[in-house]
Amino acid sequence: MDLKDIQNLIKFVAKSGASEVKLETDDVKITIKTGHDTETTYVQQVPVSAPMQQMAPVQAAPAQEAPVAPTDTASADQDSKYITVKSPIIGTFYRKPSPDKPVFVEVGNTINEGDVLCVIEAMKLFNEIESEVSGKIIKVLVDDSSPVEFDQPLFLVDPS
């Protein structure tokens, strides 16, 4: 693993919102802990025949917050009556169980508590995301095969 891979990993972890990530391979151990202002990365090179050596911490630049776009209050009031189904994990969002199968839910479908809405792939595992509410799908907020973050809105559901 080279320095560029480590820097990309630090950026990914900072964007994901995770507080700590550990990665271990045969020759490298990496721990990334995010704080309020900085991320600290510890990298250990593990030679096969020599004892482990710890390198000095690498300080990364603080994550930049994206500018917040002004929102339309009328659409915010309209959306407030809907329930937002959010992602419980980080991964890749899929609307259907496999490429040759139909999507789990379409806009306008009526769903019940426990119905599968989508799957999120995380670390080669496909996790079915079930509805915690009954209602009607108003909007799908994520494109198929897109990466999603923890607590990212996926669907709007009208509970009435």
Buried (B, 14 or more C-beta within 10 A) or exposed (E): EEEEEBEEBBBBBBEBEBEEBEBEEEEBBBBBBBEEEBBBBBBBEBEEEEEEEEEEBBEBEEBEEEEEEEEEEEEEEEBEEBBBBBBBBBBBBBBBBEEEEEBBBEEEEEBEEEBEBBBBBEEEEEBEBBBEBBBBBBBBBBEEEEBBBEEBBBBBBBEE
